[in-house]
Amino acid sequence: MSDNTSATELTSQYTAQVTADLERNAKEQERVGAEIAALQEQLAALQRNHTVLVSIQQAIDSAPAPAPDTATRSADSVAVPAPRKKAATSGTSKRAQPKKNASKPTRPAAKASSPKPAEKTEPAQSAQPTLVDLVRRHLTEQSEPRSAAEIANALGQAHSERTIKTTVVRTTLEGLVAKTQAQRSKQGSSVFYTAADASTSDAQVEEQPAAAGA
């Protein structure tokens, strides 16, 4: 009887120990699984951030250069018709010269030179605002943060005659952030932009004269 009792007690002890080990193993598996899931989420977030940063770098390297060319082309295309007016006035002056050659031959030449100031003012009046001005103005008109895609879509609808790309707008926004003329915030994997506070822009204006004086 004593041998049977001791064997039963030993079996019950082993059973209790194995049961406890199984529970401990299951809890450890849950803990390790949770850590792996958290690490996978962090890795996915880092990969998304890496993709955004690469696209910004590519936009900075390639996008800003064509902007001055388009402005100069538009100014040149508007200034082309100006010589026609000059030719017309010169033609009329030549027709008028035979009648006035006998008395005052020098006055028609003075009249022909008068339209020149008008030619200089035409390119300035037809110049379009730059993309930087459009983006800065759009940010000041918004009461909530906006992403680069939302800003590009809004500007594209407001200025359908211009080709506005999201990558170029994002590069412009980063330039404004670097100059403290805009603020950048992040919500999850998305980046949003707002106009800079008045106090921040005033502080920058005060720093620039101080640096010039030094």
C-alpha positions as CSV (number, residue, x, y, z in Angstrom):
1,M,0.0,0.0,0.0
2,S,2.8,2.4,0.9
3,D,4.4,1.9,-2.5
4,N,1.2,2.6,-4.4
5,T,0.6,5.7,-2.3
6,S,4.1,7.1,-3.0
7,A,3.8,6.3,-6.7
8,T,0.4,8.1,-6.9
9,E,1.8,11.2,-5.1
10,L,4.9,11.3,-7.4
11,T,2.6,11.1,-10.5
12,S,0.4,13.9,-9.2
13,Q,3.5,16.1,-8.6
14,Y,4.8,15.5,-12.2
15,T,1.4,16.2,-13.6
16,A,1.1,19.5,-11.7
17,Q,4.6,20.5,-12.8
18,V,4.0,19.7,-16.4
19,T,0.7,21.6,-16.3
20,A,2.5,24.7,-14.8
21,D,5.2,24.4,-17.5
22,L,2.6,24.3,-20.2
23,E,0.9,27.5,-18.9
24,R,4.2,29.2,-18.6
25,N,5.2,28.2,-22.2
26,A,1.8,29.5,-23.6
27,K,2.2,32.8,-21.8
28,E,5.8,33.2,-23.1
29,Q,4.6,32.5,-26.7
30,E,2.0,35.2,-26.4
31,R,4.5,37.7,-25.1
32,V,7.0,36.9,-27.9
33,G,4.3,37.0,-30.5
34,A,3.2,40.5,-29.3
35,E,6.8,41.8,-29.4
36,I,7.2,40.4,-33.0
37,A,3.9,42.1,-34.1
38,A,5.1,45.5,-32.6
39,L,8.5,45.2,-34.3
40,Q,6.8,44.4,-37.6
41,E,4.6,47.6,-37.3
42,Q,7.7,49.7,-36.6
43,L,9.5,48.2,-39.6
44,A,6.5,49.0,-41.8
45,A,6.4,52.6,-40.6
46,L,10.1,53.0,-41.2
47,Q,9.7,51.6,-44.7
48,R,6.9,54.1,-45.5
49,N,9.0,57.0,-44.1
50,H,11.9,55.9,-46.2
51,T,9.8,55.9,-49.4
52,V,8.5,59.4,-48.7
53,L,12.0,60.7,-48.0
54,V,13.3,59.2,-51.2
55,S,10.6,60.8,-53.3
56,I,11.3,64.2,-51.6
57,Q,15.0,63.9,-52.4
58,Q,14.3,63.1,-56.1
59,A,11.9,66.0,-56.3
60,I,14.5,68.4,-54.9
61,D,17.1,67.2,-57.4
62,S,15.0,67.4,-60.5
63,A,11.9,69.6,-60.1
64,P,12.7,73.2,-59.1
65,A,15.0,74.0,-62.2
66,P,12.3,74.3,-64.9
67,A,10.3,77.0,-62.9
68,P,12.4,80.0,-64.0
69,D,12.3,78.9,-67.7
70,T,8.5,78.8,-67.8
71,A,8.3,82.3,-66.3
72,T,10.7,83.7,-68.9
73,R,9.0,81.9,-71.8
74,S,5.6,83.4,-70.8
75,A,7.2,86.9,-70.6
76,D,8.8,86.5,-74.0
77,S,5.7,85.2,-75.6
78,V,3.7,88.3,-74.4
79,A,6.4,90.7,-75.4
80,V,6.5,89.5,-79.0
81,P,3.6,91.6,-80.4
82,A,5.2,94.8,-79.2
83,P,7.4,95.4,-82.4
84,R,4.3,95.3,-84.6
85,K,3.1,98.5,-82.9
86,K,6.4,100.1,-83.5
87,A,6.4,99.1,-87.1
88,A,2.9,100.5,-87.5
89,T,3.9,103.8,-86.0
90,S,7.0,104.0,-88.1
91,G,4.9,103.3,-91.2
92,T,2.5,106.1,-90.4
93,S,5.4,108.5,-89.7
94,K,7.0,107.7,-93.1
95,R,3.7,108.5,-94.8
96,A,3.4,111.8,-92.9
97,Q,7.0,112.8,-93.6
98,P,6.6,114.0,-97.2
99,K,3.9,116.5,-96.2
100,K,6.1,118.0,-93.4
101,N,9.6,117.7,-94.8
102,A,9.5,121.3,-96.1
103,S,8.9,122.9,-92.7
104,K,9.7,120.6,-89.7
105,P,11.4,117.3,-90.7
106,T,12.5,116.3,-87.1
107,R,9.1,116.1,-85.4
108,P,7.9,112.7,-86.8
109,A,11.1,111.0,-85.5
110,A,10.3,112.3,-82.0
111,K,6.7,110.9,-82.2
112,A,7.8,107.5,-83.4
113,S,10.0,107.0,-80.3
114,S,7.2,107.8,-77.8
115,P,5.7,104.2,-77.6
116,K,8.9,102.7,-76.1
117,P,7.9,103.1,-72.4
118,A,4.7,101.1,-73.1
119,E,6.7,98.2,-74.4
120,K,8.7,97.9,-71.1
121,T,5.6,97.8,-69.0
122,E,3.8,95.0,-70.9
123,P,6.0,92.0,-69.6
124,A,5.7,93.2,-66.0
125,Q,1.9,93.4,-66.2
126,S,1.6,89.9,-67.7
127,A,4.0,88.1,-65.3
128,Q,2.3,85.2,-63.5
129,P,2.7,84.5,-59.8
130,T,5.3,81.9,-58.9
131,L,4.5,78.5,-57.4
132,V,6.0,79.6,-54.1
133,D,3.6,82.6,-53.9
134,L,0.6,80.4,-54.8
135,V,1.5,77.7,-52.1
136,R,2.2,80.3,-49.4
137,R,-1.1,82.2,-50.2
138,H,-3.0,78.9,-50.1
139,L,-1.6,78.0,-46.7
140,T,-2.5,81.3,-45.2
141,E,-6.1,80.9,-46.4
142,Q,-6.5,77.4,-44.8
143,S,-7.7,76.9,-41.2
144,E,-6.6,73.3,-41.0
145,P,-3.4,71.4,-42.0
146,R,-3.2,70.3,-45.6
147,S,-1.1,67.6,-47.3
148,A,1.0,68.2,-50.4
149,A,-1.5,66.2,-52.5
150,E,-4.4,68.3,-51.3
151,I,-2.6,71.5,-51.9
152,A,-1.6,70.4,-55.4
153,N,-5.1,69.4,-56.3
154,A,-6.6,72.7,-55.1
155,L,-4.0,74.8,-57.0
156,G,-4.5,72.6,-60.1
157,Q,-8.3,73.3,-60.0
158,A,-7.8,77.0,-59.3
159,H,-5.1,77.4,-62.0
160,S,-6.1,75.0,-64.7
161,E,-3.8,76.6,-67.3
162,R,-0.7,75.5,-65.3
163,T,0.7,72.0,-64.7
164,I,1.1,71.6,-61.0
165,K,2.6,68.3,-59.7
166,T,2.4,66.9,-56.2
167,T,6.2,66.3,-56.0
168,V,7.0,69.9,-57.0
169,V,4.5,71.2,-54.4
170,R,6.0,69.0,-51.7
171,T,9.5,70.4,-52.6
172,T,8.2,73.9,-52.4
173,L,6.6,73.2,-49.0
174,E,9.8,71.8,-47.6
175,G,11.6,75.0,-48.8
176,L,9.0,77.1,-47.0
177,V,9.5,75.0,-43.8
178,A,13.3,75.5,-44.1
179,K,12.7,79.3,-44.2
180,T,10.3,79.0,-41.3
181,Q,7.5,80.4,-43.5
182,A,5.5,77.2,-43.0
183,Q,5.1,74.5,-40.4
184,R,5.2,70.7,-40.9
185,S,3.3,68.1,-38.7
186,K,3.0,64.4,-38.9
187,Q,-0.1,62.2,-38.3
188,G,0.8,58.5,-38.6
189,S,2.6,58.1,-41.9
190,S,1.1,61.3,-43.4
191,V,2.7,64.7,-43.5
192,F,0.6,67.9,-43.2
193,Y,1.6,71.6,-43.6
194,T,0.2,74.8,-42.2
195,A,1.2,78.5,-42.5
196,A,3.8,79.7,-40.0
197,D,2.6,81.7,-37.0
198,A,3.0,85.4,-37.1
199,S,5.4,85.4,-34.1
200,T,7.7,82.9,-35.9
201,S,7.8,85.0,-39.1
202,D,8.4,88.2,-37.1
203,A,11.3,86.6,-35.3
204,Q,12.9,85.6,-38.6
205,V,12.5,89.2,-40.0
206,E,14.2,90.6,-36.8
207,E,17.1,88.1,-37.1
208,Q,17.9,89.0,-40.7
209,P,18.6,92.8,-40.1
210,A,20.7,91.9,-37.0
211,A,22.8,89.5,-39.1
212,A,23.3,92.2,-41.8
213,G,24.4,94.7,-39.2
214,A,27.0,92.3,-37.8
